[in-house]
């Protein structure tokens, strides 16, 4: 009598994958919506122009935009565009009617001078920052005061300051300070939301990779598998890849910042110790097996 044939295995219904696909689609849509909202919020913040100073018809308008923030040097670079209004200017504000001098705050390195009847051009000025430390990256914050006082032909004239930010790595808060004919603004700087989110993601990835290597090392050392070269190569590659991954952090953070002490240095230590433990345990196991075969 012929042996009974194996019963055919039931095929997995395609409908069982439908809830999983729907859940993945919903997660993708939610992630895109949240990302769009965050991007729009940062774009709105970057496009915001903070204004302080006089609104008189005869005044000097100063447009100051943050071009770059160097946290290591505690320095901010402002691009300044000056426009005299009303009777103070010529050719629609393209040139001053008399010698124009812009006196700045103590944190700004140097005053600005513009000869009479000559076309005005943009100037880049450096502003010193106070407070905070780059070692707190990505949670470091800084502050400074920006002030402009204008003199046209040796006489003080009203000033209006329009301040904005073009550095995508930093978010800016500006508080106007009433000060007569001068224009004074107190500025606070902190890392942008996108940079902060990316660095936090890097920390999570570093710890996840370290945990993965730790689990793999526990399995290899407790099961006596000997020298598993693919596993050792993966661990070693992870050890060096993590250093390259750390160097992709925006803003070139220095060694010893919060990113390092919260994740990178510990993850590298865990991976290195796991690699050493696996090598020592595997070599001992391999030597024992070789001795058993020669007996």
KAFENDA-V377857 format. One record per residue. N is the residue number from 0. RES is the residue in one small letter. PHI is phi in degrees with one decimal (NA if undefined). NEAR is the number of other ideal C-beta (glycine too) atoms within 12 Angstrom. D_CENTER is the distance of its C-alpha to the mean C-alpha in whole Angstrom. Layout:
BEGIN
n:N res:RES phi:PHI near:NEAR d_center:D_CENTER
n:N res:RES phi:PHI near:NEAR d_center:D_CENTER
END
This chain:
BEGIN
n:0 res:x phi:NA near:3 d_center:76
n:1 res:x phi:-68.6 near:4 d_center:72
n:2 res:x phi:-64.5 near:5 d_center:69
n:3 res:x phi:-65.0 near:6 d_center:67
n:4 res:x phi:-75.2 near:6 d_center:64
n:5 res:x phi:-64.0 near:6 d_center:61
n:6 res:x phi:-68.3 near:6 d_center:60
n:7 res:x phi:-64.0 near:6 d_center:57
n:8 res:x phi:-71.7 near:6 d_center:54
n:9 res:x phi:-67.9 near:7 d_center:52
n:10 res:x phi:-76.1 near:8 d_center:50
n:11 res:x phi:-71.4 near:9 d_center:46
n:12 res:x phi:-70.0 near:9 d_center:46
n:13 res:x phi:-64.7 near:10 d_center:44
n:14 res:x phi:-68.6 near:11 d_center:43
n:15 res:x phi:-70.4 near:12 d_center:42
n:16 res:x phi:-84.4 near:12 d_center:39
n:17 res:x phi:-62.3 near:13 d_center:38
n:18 res:x phi:-60.9 near:13 d_center:37
n:19 res:x phi:-65.6 near:13 d_center:34
n:20 res:x phi:-63.6 near:14 d_center:33
n:21 res:x phi:-64.8 near:14 d_center:33
n:22 res:x phi:-63.6 near:13 d_center:31
n:23 res:x phi:-63.9 near:14 d_center:28
n:24 res:x phi:-63.2 near:14 d_center:29
n:25 res:x phi:-64.7 near:14 d_center:28
n:26 res:x phi:-62.9 near:14 d_center:25
n:27 res:x phi:-64.4 near:14 d_center:24
n:28 res:x phi:-63.1 near:14 d_center:25
n:29 res:x phi:-63.3 near:14 d_center:23
n:30 res:x phi:-62.9 near:14 d_center:20
n:31 res:x phi:-65.9 near:14 d_center:20
n:32 res:x phi:-64.5 near:14 d_center:21
n:33 res:x phi:-63.7 near:16 d_center:18
n:34 res:x phi:-63.4 near:17 d_center:16
n:35 res:x phi:-65.0 near:14 d_center:18
n:36 res:x phi:-64.9 near:15 d_center:18
n:37 res:x phi:-65.9 near:21 d_center:14
n:38 res:x phi:-65.3 near:19 d_center:14
n:39 res:x phi:-65.8 near:16 d_center:17
n:40 res:x phi:-63.9 near:18 d_center:16
n:41 res:x phi:-67.4 near:27 d_center:12
n:42 res:x phi:-65.1 near:18 d_center:15
n:43 res:x phi:-62.9 near:15 d_center:17
n:44 res:x phi:-65.1 near:26 d_center:15
n:45 res:x phi:-69.1 near:24 d_center:14
n:46 res:x phi:-84.3 near:15 d_center:18
n:47 res:x phi:-71.8 near:21 d_center:19
n:48 res:x phi:-111.9 near:24 d_center:22
n:49 res:x phi:-93.5 near:30 d_center:23
n:50 res:x phi:-119.8 near:21 d_center:26
n:51 res:x phi:-151.1 near:33 d_center:28
n:52 res:x phi:120.7 near:35 d_center:32
n:53 res:x phi:-79.8 near:31 d_center:35
n:54 res:x phi:-114.8 near:18 d_center:36
n:55 res:x phi:-65.5 near:20 d_center:39
n:56 res:x phi:-66.5 near:16 d_center:41
n:57 res:x phi:-98.6 near:24 d_center:41
n:58 res:x phi:-153.7 near:32 d_center:38
n:59 res:x phi:-117.2 near:46 d_center:35
n:60 res:x phi:-89.2 near:38 d_center:32
n:61 res:x phi:-121.8 near:47 d_center:28
n:62 res:x phi:-99.5 near:29 d_center:25
n:63 res:x phi:-121.5 near:45 d_center:22
n:64 res:x phi:-121.5 near:31 d_center:19
n:65 res:x phi:-71.6 near:42 d_center:16
n:66 res:x phi:-96.5 near:26 d_center:15
n:67 res:x phi:-158.5 near:26 d_center:13
n:68 res:x phi:-117.5 near:39 d_center:12
n:69 res:x phi:-104.8 near:23 d_center:13
n:70 res:x phi:-67.3 near:34 d_center:12
n:71 res:x phi:-65.0 near:20 d_center:14
n:72 res:x phi:-91.4 near:18 d_center:17
n:73 res:x phi:51.3 near:22 d_center:16
n:74 res:x phi:-144.1 near:26 d_center:17
n:75 res:x phi:-126.5 near:39 d_center:16
n:76 res:x phi:-103.4 near:27 d_center:18
n:77 res:x phi:-107.3 near:44 d_center:19
n:78 res:x phi:-99.2 near:26 d_center:21
n:79 res:x phi:-110.4 near:38 d_center:25
n:80 res:x phi:-121.4 near:29 d_center:27
n:81 res:x phi:-109.6 near:42 d_center:31
n:82 res:x phi:-136.1 near:32 d_center:33
n:83 res:x phi:-77.6 near:42 d_center:37
n:84 res:x phi:-108.1 near:29 d_center:38
n:85 res:x phi:64.5 near:23 d_center:42
n:86 res:x phi:-74.8 near:18 d_center:44
n:87 res:x phi:-81.3 near:36 d_center:42
n:88 res:x phi:-123.5 near:31 d_center:41
n:89 res:x phi:-127.8 near:23 d_center:43
n:90 res:x phi:55.1 near:14 d_center:42
n:91 res:x phi:68.5 near:13 d_center:40
n:92 res:x phi:90.7 near:26 d_center:38
n:93 res:x phi:-76.2 near:19 d_center:37
n:94 res:x phi:-146.7 near:24 d_center:39
n:95 res:x phi:-79.6 near:36 d_center:40
n:96 res:x phi:-74.0 near:27 d_center:44
n:97 res:x phi:-147.7 near:25 d_center:44
n:98 res:x phi:-58.4 near:23 d_center:42
n:99 res:x phi:-112.7 near:40 d_center:38
n:100 res:x phi:-124.6 near:28 d_center:36
n:101 res:x phi:-107.8 near:39 d_center:33
n:102 res:x phi:-90.8 near:26 d_center:33
n:103 res:x phi:-110.3 near:35 d_center:29
n:104 res:x phi:-73.9 near:30 d_center:28
n:105 res:x phi:-64.8 near:16 d_center:28
n:106 res:x phi:-75.9 near:27 d_center:25
n:107 res:x phi:-89.5 near:33 d_center:25
n:108 res:x phi:-86.3 near:21 d_center:26
n:109 res:x phi:105.3 near:20 d_center:29
n:110 res:x phi:-89.4 near:22 d_center:31
n:111 res:x phi:-116.5 near:33 d_center:32
n:112 res:x phi:-127.2 near:21 d_center:35
n:113 res:x phi:-130.9 near:36 d_center:37
n:114 res:x phi:-66.4 near:18 d_center:40
n:115 res:x phi:-67.3 near:21 d_center:42
n:116 res:x phi:65.4 near:18 d_center:43
n:117 res:x phi:-107.9 near:20 d_center:40
n:118 res:x phi:-61.7 near:19 d_center:38
n:119 res:x phi:-79.4 near:32 d_center:34
n:120 res:x phi:-129.9 near:16 d_center:31
n:121 res:x phi:-68.8 near:20 d_center:28
n:122 res:x phi:-129.0 near:28 d_center:27
n:123 res:x phi:-101.2 near:22 d_center:23
n:124 res:x phi:-123.6 near:33 d_center:23
n:125 res:x phi:-100.9 near:26 d_center:21
n:126 res:x phi:-123.5 near:38 d_center:21
n:127 res:x phi:-75.1 near:27 d_center:20
n:128 res:x phi:-108.2 near:36 d_center:18
n:129 res:x phi:-128.0 near:21 d_center:19
n:130 res:x phi:75.7 near:21 d_center:19
n:131 res:x phi:73.5 near:24 d_center:16
n:132 res:x phi:-151.0 near:20 d_center:15
n:133 res:x phi:-66.4 near:30 d_center:12
n:134 res:x phi:-67.4 near:19 d_center:14
n:135 res:x phi:-85.0 near:25 d_center:13
n:136 res:x phi:-49.7 near:37 d_center:9
n:137 res:x phi:-96.5 near:37 d_center:7
n:138 res:x phi:-104.2 near:24 d_center:10
n:139 res:x phi:-75.4 near:32 d_center:11
n:140 res:x phi:-133.2 near:26 d_center:12
n:141 res:x phi:-139.6 near:37 d_center:15
n:142 res:x phi:-150.7 near:26 d_center:17
n:143 res:x phi:-165.2 near:37 d_center:20
n:144 res:x phi:-115.0 near:32 d_center:23
n:145 res:x phi:-116.5 near:46 d_center:24
n:146 res:x phi:-140.0 near:35 d_center:27
n:147 res:x phi:-132.9 near:46 d_center:30
n:148 res:x phi:-130.6 near:31 d_center:34
n:149 res:x phi:-105.0 near:45 d_center:36
n:150 res:x phi:-129.1 near:27 d_center:39
n:151 res:x phi:-115.8 near:34 d_center:41
n:152 res:x phi:62.7 near:20 d_center:44
n:153 res:x phi:87.2 near:12 d_center:44
n:154 res:x phi:-112.1 near:18 d_center:44
n:155 res:x phi:-71.7 near:22 d_center:41
n:156 res:x phi:-128.5 near:40 d_center:40
n:157 res:x phi:-66.1 near:31 d_center:37
n:158 res:x phi:-130.5 near:45 d_center:34
n:159 res:x phi:-122.9 near:36 d_center:31
n:160 res:x phi:-106.1 near:45 d_center:27
n:161 res:x phi:-119.3 near:31 d_center:25
n:162 res:x phi:-112.0 near:41 d_center:21
n:163 res:x phi:-144.5 near:28 d_center:18
n:164 res:x phi:-128.5 near:36 d_center:15
n:165 res:x phi:-115.9 near:25 d_center:14
n:166 res:x phi:-92.3 near:31 d_center:10
n:167 res:x phi:-73.5 near:24 d_center:8
n:168 res:x phi:-84.5 near:34 d_center:5
n:169 res:x phi:-132.4 near:38 d_center:7
n:170 res:x phi:-106.0 near:30 d_center:10
n:171 res:x phi:-122.8 near:39 d_center:13
n:172 res:x phi:-118.4 near:22 d_center:16
n:173 res:x phi:-124.7 near:31 d_center:20
n:174 res:x phi:-118.2 near:18 d_center:23
n:175 res:x phi:-64.6 near:25 d_center:26
n:176 res:x phi:-121.0 near:22 d_center:29
n:177 res:x phi:-60.1 near:14 d_center:32
n:178 res:x phi:-156.2 near:22 d_center:34
n:179 res:x phi:60.8 near:18 d_center:37
n:180 res:x phi:-80.7 near:28 d_center:37
n:181 res:x phi:-79.8 near:32 d_center:34
n:182 res:x phi:-120.5 near:42 d_center:30
n:183 res:x phi:-126.4 near:34 d_center:28
n:184 res:x phi:-141.0 near:40 d_center:24
n:185 res:x phi:-94.8 near:28 d_center:22
n:186 res:x phi:-115.0 near:41 d_center:19
n:187 res:x phi:-117.1 near:29 d_center:16
n:188 res:x phi:-123.3 near:34 d_center:12
n:189 res:x phi:-145.6 near:29 d_center:10
n:190 res:x phi:-64.4 near:37 d_center:6
n:191 res:x phi:-68.0 near:30 d_center:6
n:192 res:x phi:-63.6 near:27 d_center:7
n:193 res:x phi:-66.5 near:26 d_center:6
n:194 res:x phi:-65.4 near:31 d_center:3
n:195 res:x phi:-62.3 near:29 d_center:6
n:196 res:x phi:-63.8 near:20 d_center:8
n:197 res:x phi:-66.4 near:25 d_center:7
n:198 res:x phi:-67.9 near:35 d_center:7
n:199 res:x phi:-63.3 near:22 d_center:10
n:200 res:x phi:-61.7 near:21 d_center:12
n:201 res:x phi:-61.5 near:33 d_center:11
n:202 res:x phi:-62.6 near:32 d_center:13
n:203 res:x phi:-63.1 near:18 d_center:16
n:204 res:x phi:-63.5 near:25 d_center:16
n:205 res:x phi:-61.5 near:36 d_center:17
n:206 res:x phi:-67.8 near:26 d_center:20
n:207 res:x phi:-65.3 near:21 d_center:21
n:208 res:x phi:-66.0 near:33 d_center:22
n:209 res:x phi:-62.9 near:31 d_center:23
n:210 res:x phi:-65.4 near:21 d_center:25
n:211 res:x phi:-63.9 near:23 d_center:27
n:212 res:x phi:-65.5 near:36 d_center:28
n:213 res:x phi:-63.8 near:27 d_center:29
n:214 res:x phi:-64.3 near:20 d_center:31
n:215 res:x phi:-63.1 near:29 d_center:33
n:216 res:x phi:-65.5 near:33 d_center:34
n:217 res:x phi:-61.7 near:19 d_center:36
n:218 res:x phi:-66.2 near:20 d_center:37
n:219 res:x phi:-68.1 near:31 d_center:38
n:220 res:x phi:-78.9 near:27 d_center:40
n:221 res:x phi:-91.0 near:15 d_center:42
n:222 res:x phi:-104.2 near:16 d_center:43
n:223 res:x phi:56.4 near:19 d_center:44
n:224 res:x phi:-84.0 near:22 d_center:43
n:225 res:x phi:78.2 near:22 d_center:44
n:226 res:x phi:-80.7 near:22 d_center:41
n:227 res:x phi:-102.4 near:24 d_center:39
n:228 res:x phi:-63.1 near:16 d_center:38
n:229 res:x phi:-60.0 near:14 d_center:35
n:230 res:x phi:-65.7 near:29 d_center:34
n:231 res:x phi:-64.8 near:29 d_center:34
n:232 res:x phi:-64.5 near:18 d_center:32
n:233 res:x phi:-64.5 near:23 d_center:29
n:234 res:x phi:-64.1 near:35 d_center:29
n:235 res:x phi:-65.0 near:21 d_center:28
n:236 res:x phi:-64.5 near:19 d_center:26
n:237 res:x phi:-63.8 near:32 d_center:24
n:238 res:x phi:-59.6 near:29 d_center:24
n:239 res:x phi:-83.8 near:19 d_center:23
n:240 res:x phi:-66.3 near:22 d_center:21
n:241 res:x phi:-64.8 near:36 d_center:18
n:242 res:x phi:-65.5 near:22 d_center:18
n:243 res:x phi:-65.4 near:15 d_center:17
n:244 res:x phi:-64.3 near:26 d_center:14
n:245 res:x phi:-63.4 near:31 d_center:13
n:246 res:x phi:-72.8 near:19 d_center:13
n:247 res:x phi:-83.9 near:20 d_center:10
n:248 res:x phi:-60.8 near:33 d_center:7
n:249 res:x phi:-67.2 near:25 d_center:5
n:250 res:x phi:90.6 near:29 d_center:6
n:251 res:x phi:44.1 near:20 d_center:9
n:252 res:x phi:-67.5 near:34 d_center:10
n:253 res:x phi:-78.1 near:22 d_center:13
n:254 res:x phi:-65.2 near:19 d_center:16
n:255 res:x phi:98.7 near:16 d_center:17
n:256 res:x phi:-82.2 near:30 d_center:14
n:257 res:x phi:-60.1 near:27 d_center:13
n:258 res:x phi:-56.4 near:43 d_center:12
n:259 res:x phi:-71.7 near:29 d_center:15
n:260 res:x phi:-77.8 near:22 d_center:17
n:261 res:x phi:-88.3 near:24 d_center:17
n:262 res:x phi:-146.7 near:32 d_center:17
n:263 res:x phi:-59.2 near:35 d_center:17
n:264 res:x phi:-62.0 near:24 d_center:20
n:265 res:x phi:-70.1 near:22 d_center:22
n:266 res:x phi:-63.4 near:35 d_center:21
n:267 res:x phi:-62.5 near:30 d_center:22
n:268 res:x phi:-64.4 near:22 d_center:25
n:269 res:x phi:-61.3 near:31 d_center:26
n:270 res:x phi:-65.3 near:37 d_center:26
n:271 res:x phi:-63.4 near:25 d_center:28
n:272 res:x phi:-65.1 near:21 d_center:31
n:273 res:x phi:-63.3 near:35 d_center:31
n:274 res:x phi:-62.3 near:31 d_center:32
n:275 res:x phi:-64.5 near:21 d_center:34
n:276 res:x phi:-63.3 near:25 d_center:36
n:277 res:x phi:-65.4 near:39 d_center:37
n:278 res:x phi:-63.4 near:26 d_center:38
n:279 res:x phi:-63.1 near:19 d_center:40
n:280 res:x phi:-65.5 near:28 d_center:42
n:281 res:x phi:-67.6 near:30 d_center:42
n:282 res:x phi:-64.5 near:21 d_center:44
n:283 res:x phi:-62.9 near:18 d_center:46
n:284 res:x phi:-64.8 near:23 d_center:47
n:285 res:x phi:-65.0 near:21 d_center:48
n:286 res:x phi:-65.3 near:17 d_center:50
n:287 res:x phi:-65.3 near:16 d_center:52
n:288 res:x phi:-65.4 near:17 d_center:52
n:289 res:x phi:-65.3 near:14 d_center:54
n:290 res:x phi:-64.7 near:11 d_center:56
n:291 res:x phi:-64.8 near:10 d_center:57
n:292 res:x phi:-74.8 near:9 d_center:58
n:293 res:x phi:-82.4 near:8 d_center:60
n:294 res:x phi:-76.4 near:7 d_center:62
END
